[in-house]
Amino acid sequence: MRGTMAKTNQVSIPYLDPTVQHVGISKLRALNVNQLRALDKTWVIQDNDKPLAVLLKYEHFIAMQEKMPDEE
C-alpha cells in the first residue's frame, strides 16, 4: 500500500509499505494455489504499466476492514 485515502474531515498520513511490488498480469497467471497461499507481499497487478488490481493476503484485507471507521 503506497498510502492511505482519507475522508474530507480526516487527516491521512501516507506511508510506504516495503512489501508492495508492481507485477505484470502474466506473473499472476503463472501462480498456483500453493504459491498464492505462501505469498508474503502485496502486489499491484499491472497490464502495460497500468494498475488493474491489488492482491494481498486475506488476513490483511480483514484487518483493513476492521480498522475502517463505521459510516454514519
mmCIF file as gemmi writes it, N, C-alpha and C atoms, coordinates in Angstrom:
data_model
loop_
_atom_site.group_PDB
_atom_site.id
_atom_site.type_symbol
_atom_site.label_atom_id
_atom_site.label_alt_id
_atom_site.label_comp_id
_atom_site.label_asym_id
_atom_site.label_entity_id
_atom_site.label_seq_id
_atom_site.pdbx_PDB_ins_code
_atom_site.Cartn_x
_atom_site.Cartn_y
_atom_site.Cartn_z
_atom_site.occupancy
_atom_site.B_iso_or_equiv
_atom_site.pdbx_formal_charge
_atom_site.auth_seq_id
_atom_site.auth_asym_id
_atom_site.pdbx_PDB_model_num
ATOM 1 N N . MET Axp A 1 ? 0.823 -1.152 0 1 0 ? 1 A 1
ATOM 2 C CA . MET Axp A 1 ? 0 0 0 1 0 ? 1 A 1
ATOM 3 C C . MET Axp A 1 ? 0.881 1.234 0 1 0 ? 1 A 1
ATOM 4 N N . ARG Axp A 2 ? 0.709 2.053 -0.94 1 0 ? 2 A 1
ATOM 5 C CA . ARG Axp A 2 ? 1.561 3.221 -1.049 1 0 ? 2 A 1
ATOM 6 C C . ARG Axp A 2 ? 1.102 4.341 -0.143 1 0 ? 2 A 1
ATOM 7 N N . GLY Axp A 3 ? -0.136 4.408 0.176 1 0 ? 3 A 1
ATOM 8 C CA . GLY Axp A 3 ? -0.617 5.481 1.017 1 0 ? 3 A 1
ATOM 9 C C . GLY Axp A 3 ? -2.036 5.202 1.447 1 0 ? 3 A 1
ATOM 10 N N . THR Axp A 4 ? -2.596 6.116 2.181 1 0 ? 4 A 1
ATOM 11 C CA . THR Axp A 4 ? -3.968 5.945 2.615 1 0 ? 4 A 1
ATOM 12 C C . THR Axp A 4 ? -4.816 7.062 2.056 1 0 ? 4 A 1
ATOM 13 N N . MET Axp A 5 ? -6.087 6.769 1.89 1 0 ? 5 A 1
ATOM 14 C CA . MET Axp A 5 ? -7.02 7.79 1.443 1 0 ? 5 A 1
ATOM 15 C C . MET Axp A 5 ? -7.879 8.169 2.63 1 0 ? 5 A 1
ATOM 16 N N . ALA Axp A 6 ? -8.167 9.418 2.749 1 0 ? 6 A 1
ATOM 17 C CA . ALA Axp A 6 ? -8.94 9.883 3.891 1 0 ? 6 A 1
ATOM 18 C C . ALA Axp A 6 ? -10.233 10.526 3.426 1 0 ? 6 A 1
ATOM 19 N N . LYS Axp A 7 ? -11.225 10.503 4.312 1 0 ? 7 A 1
ATOM 20 C CA . LYS Axp A 7 ? -12.44 11.264 4.074 1 0 ? 7 A 1
ATOM 21 C C . LYS Axp A 7 ? -12.087 12.727 4.246 1 0 ? 7 A 1
ATOM 22 N N . THR Axp A 8 ? -12.931 13.593 3.791 1 0 ? 8 A 1
ATOM 23 C CA . THR Axp A 8 ? -12.607 15.01 3.788 1 0 ? 8 A 1
ATOM 24 C C . THR Axp A 8 ? -12.386 15.59 5.18 1 0 ? 8 A 1
ATOM 25 N N . ASN Axp A 9 ? -12.975 15.015 6.221 1 0 ? 9 A 1
ATOM 26 C CA . ASN Axp A 9 ? -12.821 15.571 7.556 1 0 ? 9 A 1
ATOM 27 C C . ASN Axp A 9 ? -11.75 14.849 8.377 1 0 ? 9 A 1
ATOM 28 N N . GLN Axp A 10 ? -10.98 13.97 7.767 1 0 ? 10 A 1
ATOM 29 C CA . GLN Axp A 10 ? -9.946 13.236 8.475 1 0 ? 10 A 1
ATOM 30 C C . GLN Axp A 10 ? -8.592 13.534 7.857 1 0 ? 10 A 1
ATOM 31 N N . VAL Axp A 11 ? -7.56 13.478 8.681 1 0 ? 11 A 1
ATOM 32 C CA . VAL Axp A 11 ? -6.195 13.678 8.208 1 0 ? 11 A 1
ATOM 33 C C . VAL Axp A 11 ? -5.588 12.32 7.927 1 0 ? 11 A 1
ATOM 34 N N . SER Axp A 12 ? -4.892 12.208 6.832 1 0 ? 12 A 1
ATOM 35 C CA . SER Axp A 12 ? -4.261 10.959 6.441 1 0 ? 12 A 1
ATOM 36 C C . SER Axp A 12 ? -2.755 11.144 6.385 1 0 ? 12 A 1
ATOM 37 N N . ILE Axp A 13 ? -2.038 10.162 6.892 1 0 ? 13 A 1
ATOM 38 C CA . ILE Axp A 13 ? -0.584 10.195 6.827 1 0 ? 13 A 1
ATOM 39 C C . ILE Axp A 13 ? -0.143 9.108 5.856 1 0 ? 13 A 1
ATOM 40 N N . PRO Axp A 14 ? 0.324 9.473 4.667 1 0 ? 14 A 1
ATOM 41 C CA . PRO Axp A 14 ? 0.768 8.46 3.71 1 0 ? 14 A 1
ATOM 42 C C . PRO Axp A 14 ? 2.002 7.729 4.221 1 0 ? 14 A 1
ATOM 43 N N . TYR Axp A 15 ? 2.123 6.493 3.846 1 0 ? 15 A 1
ATOM 44 C CA . TYR Axp A 15 ? 3.301 5.72 4.218 1 0 ? 15 A 1
ATOM 45 C C . TYR Axp A 15 ? 3.632 4.751 3.104 1 0 ? 15 A 1
ATOM 46 N N . LEU Axp A 16 ? 4.854 4.309 3.078 1 0 ? 16 A 1
ATOM 47 C CA . LEU Axp A 16 ? 5.308 3.334 2.095 1 0 ? 16 A 1
ATOM 48 C C . LEU Axp A 16 ? 5.371 1.959 2.732 1 0 ? 16 A 1
ATOM 49 N N . ASP Axp A 17 ? 4.869 0.997 2.064 1 0 ? 17 A 1
ATOM 50 C CA . ASP Axp A 17 ? 4.909 -0.385 2.533 1 0 ? 17 A 1
ATOM 51 C C . ASP Axp A 17 ? 5.962 -1.119 1.714 1 0 ? 17 A 1
ATOM 52 N N . PRO Axp A 18 ? 7.033 -1.585 2.35 1 0 ? 18 A 1
ATOM 53 C CA . PRO Axp A 18 ? 8.105 -2.24 1.596 1 0 ? 18 A 1
ATOM 54 C C . PRO Axp A 18 ? 7.715 -3.582 0.988 1 0 ? 18 A 1
ATOM 55 N N . THR Axp A 19 ? 6.557 -4.12 1.365 1 0 ? 19 A 1
ATOM 56 C CA . THR Axp A 19 ? 6.151 -5.403 0.793 1 0 ? 19 A 1
ATOM 57 C C . THR Axp A 19 ? 5.364 -5.255 -0.503 1 0 ? 19 A 1
ATOM 58 N N . VAL Axp A 20 ? 5.137 -4.029 -0.968 1 0 ? 20 A 1
ATOM 59 C CA . VAL Axp A 20 ? 4.389 -3.82 -2.209 1 0 ? 20 A 1
ATOM 60 C C . VAL Axp A 20 ? 5.313 -4.009 -3.405 1 0 ? 20 A 1
ATOM 61 N N . GLN Axp A 21 ? 4.846 -4.801 -4.353 1 0 ? 21 A 1
ATOM 62 C CA . GLN Axp A 21 ? 5.574 -4.997 -5.609 1 0 ? 21 A 1
ATOM 63 C C . GLN Axp A 21 ? 4.607 -4.77 -6.764 1 0 ? 21 A 1
ATOM 64 N N . HIS Axp A 22 ? 5.088 -4.142 -7.809 1 0 ? 22 A 1
ATOM 65 C CA . HIS Axp A 22 ? 4.306 -3.969 -9.03 1 0 ? 22 A 1
ATOM 66 C C . HIS Axp A 22 ? 4.704 -5.092 -9.978 1 0 ? 22 A 1
ATOM 67 N N . VAL Axp A 23 ? 3.713 -5.879 -10.39 1 0 ? 23 A 1
ATOM 68 C CA . VAL Axp A 23 ? 3.984 -7.032 -11.26 1 0 ? 23 A 1
ATOM 69 C C . VAL Axp A 23 ? 3.025 -7.024 -12.437 1 0 ? 23 A 1
ATOM 70 N N . GLY Axp A 24 ? 3.444 -7.68 -13.489 1 0 ? 24 A 1
ATOM 71 C CA . GLY Axp A 24 ? 2.594 -7.82 -14.667 1 0 ? 24 A 1
ATOM 72 C C . GLY Axp A 24 ? 1.564 -8.918 -14.477 1 0 ? 24 A 1
ATOM 73 N N . ILE Axp A 25 ? 0.513 -8.86 -15.26 1 0 ? 25 A 1
ATOM 74 C CA . ILE Axp A 25 ? -0.577 -9.834 -15.178 1 0 ? 25 A 1
ATOM 75 C C . ILE Axp A 25 ? -0.075 -11.254 -15.431 1 0 ? 25 A 1
ATOM 76 N N . SER Axp A 26 ? 0.968 -11.405 -16.236 1 0 ? 26 A 1
ATOM 77 C CA . SER Axp A 26 ? 1.496 -12.739 -16.531 1 0 ? 26 A 1
ATOM 78 C C . SER Axp A 26 ? 2.064 -13.401 -15.276 1 0 ? 26 A 1
ATOM 79 N N . LYS Axp A 27 ? 2.585 -12.617 -14.337 1 0 ? 27 A 1
ATOM 80 C CA . LYS Axp A 27 ? 3.105 -13.171 -13.078 1 0 ? 27 A 1
ATOM 81 C C . LYS Axp A 27 ? 1.964 -13.796 -12.281 1 0 ? 27 A 1
ATOM 82 N N . LEU Axp A 28 ? 0.816 -13.143 -12.261 1 0 ? 28 A 1
ATOM 83 C CA . LEU Axp A 28 ? -0.344 -13.687 -11.561 1 0 ? 28 A 1
ATOM 84 C C . LEU Axp A 28 ? -0.83 -14.969 -12.226 1 0 ? 28 A 1
ATOM 85 N N . ARG Axp A 29 ? -0.874 -14.973 -13.535 1 0 ? 29 A 1
ATOM 86 C CA . ARG Axp A 29 ? -1.336 -16.164 -14.27 1 0 ? 29 A 1
ATOM 87 C C . ARG Axp A 29 ? -0.457 -17.384 -14.014 1 0 ? 29 A 1
ATOM 88 N N . ALA Axp A 30 ? 0.809 -17.166 -13.698 1 0 ? 30 A 1
ATOM 89 C CA . ALA Axp A 30 ? 1.747 -18.271 -13.51 1 0 ? 30 A 1
ATOM 90 C C . ALA Axp A 30 ? 1.647 -18.93 -12.134 1 0 ? 30 A 1
ATOM 91 N N . LEU Axp A 31 ? 0.871 -18.357 -11.219 1 0 ? 31 A 1
ATOM 92 C CA . LEU Axp A 31 ? 0.806 -18.878 -9.856 1 0 ? 31 A 1
ATOM 93 C C . LEU Axp A 31 ? -0.235 -19.978 -9.697 1 0 ? 31 A 1
ATOM 94 N N . ASN Axp A 32 ? 0.074 -20.93 -8.818 1 0 ? 32 A 1
ATOM 95 C CA . ASN Axp A 32 ? -0.92 -21.917 -8.432 1 0 ? 32 A 1
ATOM 96 C C . ASN Axp A 32 ? -1.391 -21.604 -7.015 1 0 ? 32 A 1
ATOM 97 N N . VAL Axp A 33 ? -2.336 -22.361 -6.495 1 0 ? 33 A 1
ATOM 98 C CA . VAL Axp A 33 ? -2.93 -22.061 -5.198 1 0 ? 33 A 1
ATOM 99 C C . VAL Axp A 33 ? -1.9 -22.105 -4.067 1 0 ? 33 A 1
ATOM 100 N N . ASN Axp A 34 ? -0.965 -23.027 -4.123 1 0 ? 34 A 1
ATOM 101 C CA . ASN Axp A 34 ? 0.052 -23.108 -3.068 1 0 ? 34 A 1
ATOM 102 C C . ASN Axp A 34 ? 0.971 -21.887 -3.082 1 0 ? 34 A 1
ATOM 103 N N . GLN Axp A 35 ? 1.294 -21.397 -4.251 1 0 ? 35 A 1
ATOM 104 C CA . GLN Axp A 35 ? 2.132 -20.203 -4.355 1 0 ? 35 A 1
ATOM 105 C C . GLN Axp A 35 ? 1.373 -18.967 -3.862 1 0 ? 35 A 1
ATOM 106 N N . LEU Axp A 36 ? 0.084 -18.901 -4.178 1 0 ? 36 A 1
ATOM 107 C CA . LEU Axp A 36 ? -0.732 -17.785 -3.677 1 0 ? 36 A 1
ATOM 108 C C . LEU Axp A 36 ? -0.818 -17.817 -2.155 1 0 ? 36 A 1
ATOM 109 N N . ARG Axp A 37 ? -0.998 -19.007 -1.601 1 0 ? 37 A 1
ATOM 110 C CA . ARG Axp A 37 ? -1.096 -19.153 -0.15 1 0 ? 37 A 1
ATOM 111 C C . ARG Axp A 37 ? 0.186 -18.701 0.538 1 0 ? 37 A 1
ATOM 112 N N . ALA Axp A 38 ? 1.318 -18.931 -0.08 1 0 ? 38 A 1
ATOM 113 C CA . ALA Axp A 38 ? 2.618 -18.593 0.506 1 0 ? 38 A 1
ATOM 114 C C . ALA Axp A 38 ? 3.029 -17.15 0.245 1 0 ? 38 A 1
ATOM 115 N N . LEU Axp A 39 ? 2.267 -16.435 -0.547 1 0 ? 39 A 1
ATOM 116 C CA . LEU Axp A 39 ? 2.619 -15.06 -0.902 1 0 ? 39 A 1
ATOM 117 C C . LEU Axp A 39 ? 2.716 -14.186 0.341 1 0 ? 39 A 1
ATOM 118 N N . ASP Axp A 40 ? 3.836 -13.501 0.506 1 0 ? 40 A 1
ATOM 119 C CA . ASP Axp A 40 ? 4.018 -12.641 1.675 1 0 ? 40 A 1
ATOM 120 C C . ASP Axp A 40 ? 4.168 -11.176 1.278 1 0 ? 40 A 1
ATOM 121 N N . LYS Axp A 41 ? 3.829 -10.857 0.067 1 0 ? 41 A 1
ATOM 122 C CA . LYS Axp A 41 ? 3.926 -9.492 -0.439 1 0 ? 41 A 1
ATOM 123 C C . LYS Axp A 41 ? 2.546 -9.026 -0.883 1 0 ? 41 A 1
ATOM 124 N N . THR Axp A 42 ? 2.407 -7.727 -1.005 1 0 ? 42 A 1
ATOM 125 C CA . THR Axp A 42 ? 1.22 -7.138 -1.624 1 0 ? 42 A 1
ATOM 126 C C . THR Axp A 42 ? 1.601 -6.787 -3.051 1 0 ? 42 A 1
ATOM 127 N N . TRP Axp A 43 ? 0.785 -7.199 -3.995 1 0 ? 43 A 1
ATOM 128 C CA . TRP Axp A 43 ? 1.087 -6.948 -5.4 1 0 ? 43 A 1
ATOM 129 C C . TRP Axp A 43 ? 0.102 -5.947 -5.999 1 0 ? 43 A 1
ATOM 130 N N . VAL Axp A 44 ? 0.639 -5.015 -6.75 1 0 ? 44 A 1
ATOM 131 C CA . VAL Axp A 44 ? -0.168 -4.18 -7.63 1 0 ? 44 A 1
ATOM 132 C C . VAL Axp A 44 ? -0.024 -4.83 -9.003 1 0 ? 44 A 1
ATOM 133 N N . ILE Axp A 45 ? -1.109 -5.385 -9.493 1 0 ? 45 A 1
ATOM 134 C CA . ILE Axp A 45 ? -1.074 -6.104 -10.761 1 0 ? 45 A 1
ATOM 135 C C . ILE Axp A 45 ? -1.333 -5.109 -11.886 1 0 ? 45 A 1
ATOM 136 N N . GLN Axp A 46 ? -0.452 -5.137 -12.873 1 0 ? 46 A 1
ATOM 137 C CA . GLN Axp A 46 ? -0.489 -4.161 -13.959 1 0 ? 46 A 1
ATOM 138 C C . GLN Axp A 46 ? -0.57 -4.846 -15.314 1 0 ? 46 A 1
ATOM 139 N N . ASP Axp A 47 ? -1.118 -4.125 -16.258 1 0 ? 47 A 1
ATOM 140 C CA . ASP Axp A 47 ? -1.109 -4.535 -17.658 1 0 ? 47 A 1
ATOM 141 C C . ASP Axp A 47 ? -0.632 -3.326 -18.447 1 0 ? 47 A 1
ATOM 142 N N . ASN Axp A 48 ? 0.485 -3.476 -19.138 1 0 ? 48 A 1
ATOM 143 C CA . ASN Axp A 48 ? 1.093 -2.356 -19.865 1 0 ? 48 A 1
ATOM 144 C C . ASN Axp A 48 ? 1.31 -1.148 -18.953 1 0 ? 48 A 1
ATOM 145 N N . ASP Axp A 49 ? 1.846 -1.412 -17.774 1 0 ? 49 A 1
ATOM 146 C CA . ASP Axp A 49 ? 2.156 -0.382 -16.774 1 0 ? 49 A 1
ATOM 147 C C . ASP Axp A 49 ? 0.929 0.36 -16.247 1 0 ? 49 A 1
ATOM 148 N N . LYS Axp A 50 ? -0.266 -0.172 -16.483 1 0 ? 50 A 1
ATOM 149 C CA . LYS Axp A 50 ? -1.491 0.428 -15.955 1 0 ? 50 A 1
ATOM 150 C C . LYS Axp A 50 ? -2.005 -0.46 -14.82 1 0 ? 50 A 1
ATOM 151 N N . PRO Axp A 51 ? -2.101 0.08 -13.587 1 0 ? 51 A 1
ATOM 152 C CA . PRO Axp A 51 ? -2.588 -0.724 -12.462 1 0 ? 51 A 1
ATOM 153 C C . PRO Axp A 51 ? -4.007 -1.22 -12.703 1 0 ? 51 A 1
ATOM 154 N N . LEU Axp A 52 ? -4.22 -2.513 -12.409 1 0 ? 52 A 1
ATOM 155 C CA . LEU Axp A 52 ? -5.534 -3.129 -12.594 1 0 ? 52 A 1
ATOM 156 C C . LEU Axp A 52 ? -6.179 -3.539 -11.277 1 0 ? 52 A 1
ATOM 157 N N . ALA Axp A 53 ? -5.372 -4.08 -10.371 1 0 ? 53 A 1
ATOM 158 C CA . ALA Axp A 53 ? -5.915 -4.643 -9.135 1 0 ? 53 A 1
ATOM 159 C C . ALA Axp A 53 ? -4.801 -4.757 -8.108 1 0 ? 53 A 1
ATOM 160 N N . VAL Axp A 54 ? -5.215 -5.029 -6.871 1 0 ? 54 A 1
ATOM 161 C CA . VAL Axp A 54 ? -4.263 -5.242 -5.791 1 0 ? 54 A 1
ATOM 162 C C . VAL Axp A 54 ? -4.529 -6.619 -5.203 1 0 ? 54 A 1
ATOM 163 N N . LEU Axp A 55 ? -3.471 -7.374 -5.023 1 0 ? 55 A 1
ATOM 164 C CA . LEU Axp A 55 ? -3.555 -8.703 -4.427 1 0 ? 55 A 1
ATOM 165 C C . LEU Axp A 55 ? -2.849 -8.656 -3.086 1 0 ? 55 A 1
ATOM 166 N N . LEU Axp A 56 ? -3.569 -9.015 -2.023 1 0 ? 56 A 1
ATOM 167 C CA . LEU Axp A 56 ? -2.967 -9.065 -0.703 1 0 ? 56 A 1
ATOM 168 C C . LEU Axp A 56 ? -3.545 -10.246 0.047 1 0 ? 56 A 1
ATOM 169 N N . LYS Axp A 57 ? -2.872 -10.646 1.12 1 0 ? 57 A 1
ATOM 170 C CA . LYS Axp A 57 ? -3.356 -11.762 1.923 1 0 ? 57 A 1
ATOM 171 C C . LYS Axp A 57 ? -4.741 -11.432 2.47 1 0 ? 57 A 1
ATOM 172 N N . TYR Axp A 58 ? -5.583 -12.428 2.556 1 0 ? 58 A 1
ATOM 173 C CA . TYR Axp A 58 ? -6.939 -12.246 3.056 1 0 ? 58 A 1
ATOM 174 C C . TYR Axp A 58 ? -6.917 -11.693 4.484 1 0 ? 58 A 1
ATOM 175 N N . GLU Axp A 59 ? -5.986 -12.166 5.3 1 0 ? 59 A 1
ATOM 176 C CA . GLU Axp A 59 ? -5.872 -11.684 6.675 1 0 ? 59 A 1
ATOM 177 C C . GLU Axp A 59 ? -5.6 -10.179 6.716 1 0 ? 59 A 1
ATOM 178 N N . HIS Axp A 60 ? -4.807 -9.679 5.777 1 0 ? 60 A 1
ATOM 179 C CA . HIS Axp A 60 ? -4.527 -8.249 5.714 1 0 ? 60 A 1
ATOM 180 C C . HIS Axp A 60 ? -5.776 -7.479 5.3 1 0 ? 60 A 1
ATOM 181 N N . PHE Axp A 61 ? -6.532 -8.042 4.387 1 0 ? 61 A 1
ATOM 182 C CA . PHE Axp A 61 ? -7.781 -7.41 3.955 1 0 ? 61 A 1
ATOM 183 C C . PHE Axp A 61 ? -8.758 -7.293 5.13 1 0 ? 61 A 1
ATOM 184 N N . ILE Axp A 62 ? -8.895 -8.365 5.897 1 0 ? 62 A 1
ATOM 185 C CA . ILE Axp A 62 ? -9.792 -8.355 7.053 1 0 ? 62 A 1
ATOM 186 C C . ILE Axp A 62 ? -9.333 -7.321 8.077 1 0 ? 62 A 1
ATOM 187 N N . ALA Axp A 63 ? -8.032 -7.246 8.323 1 0 ? 63 A 1
ATOM 188 C CA . ALA Axp A 63 ? -7.502 -6.256 9.268 1 0 ? 63 A 1
ATOM 189 C C . ALA Axp A 63 ? -7.824 -4.843 8.798 1 0 ? 63 A 1
ATOM 190 N N . MET Axp A 64 ? -7.728 -4.597 7.499 1 0 ? 64 A 1
ATOM 191 C CA . MET Axp A 64 ? -8.065 -3.281 6.961 1 0 ? 64 A 1
ATOM 192 C C . MET Axp A 64 ? -9.541 -2.967 7.18 1 0 ? 64 A 1
ATOM 193 N N . GLN Axp A 65 ? -10.398 -3.958 6.973 1 0 ? 65 A 1
ATOM 194 C CA . GLN Axp A 65 ? -11.845 -3.752 7.142 1 0 ? 65 A 1
ATOM 195 C C . GLN Axp A 65 ? -12.176 -3.425 8.595 1 0 ? 65 A 1
ATOM 196 N N . GLU Axp A 66 ? -11.487 -4.083 9.517 1 0 ? 66 A 1
ATOM 197 C CA . GLU Axp A 66 ? -11.752 -3.861 10.94 1 0 ? 66 A 1
ATOM 198 C C . GLU Axp A 66 ? -11.295 -2.478 11.387 1 0 ? 66 A 1
ATOM 199 N N . LYS Axp A 67 ? -10.297 -1.903 10.709 1 0 ? 67 A 1
ATOM 200 C CA . LYS Axp A 67 ? -9.787 -0.595 11.078 1 0 ? 67 A 1
ATOM 201 C C . LYS Axp A 67 ? -10.587 0.547 10.466 1 0 ? 67 A 1
ATOM 202 N N . MET Axp A 68 ? -11.398 0.244 9.471 1 0 ? 68 A 1
ATOM 203 C CA . MET Axp A 68 ? -12.176 1.297 8.82 1 0 ? 68 A 1
ATOM 204 C C . MET Axp A 68 ? -13.252 1.802 9.769 1 0 ? 68 A 1
ATOM 205 N N . PRO Axp A 69 ? -13.424 3.115 9.847 1 0 ? 69 A 1
ATOM 206 C CA . PRO Axp A 69 ? -14.459 3.661 10.725 1 0 ? 69 A 1
ATOM 207 C C . PRO Axp A 69 ? -15.85 3.32 10.183 1 0 ? 69 A 1
ATOM 208 N N . ASP Axp A 70 ? -16.767 3.162 11.092 1 0 ? 70 A 1
ATOM 209 C CA . ASP Axp A 70 ? -18.159 2.904 10.686 1 0 ? 70 A 1
ATOM 210 C C . ASP Axp A 70 ? -18.713 4.139 10 1 0 ? 70 A 1
ATOM 211 N N . GLU Axp A 71 ? -19.416 3.925 8.912 1 0 ? 71 A 1
ATOM 212 C CA . GLU Axp A 71 ? -20.033 5.06 8.214 1 0 ? 71 A 1
ATOM 213 C C . GLU Axp A 71 ? -21.292 5.455 8.939 1 0 ? 71 A 1
ATOM 214 N N . GLU Axp A 72 ? -21.519 6.721 9.021 1 0 ? 72 A 1
ATOM 215 C CA . GLU Axp A 72 ? -22.701 7.232 9.727 1 0 ? 72 A 1
ATOM 216 C C . GLU Axp A 72 ? -23.715 7.747 8.761 1 0 ? 72 A 1
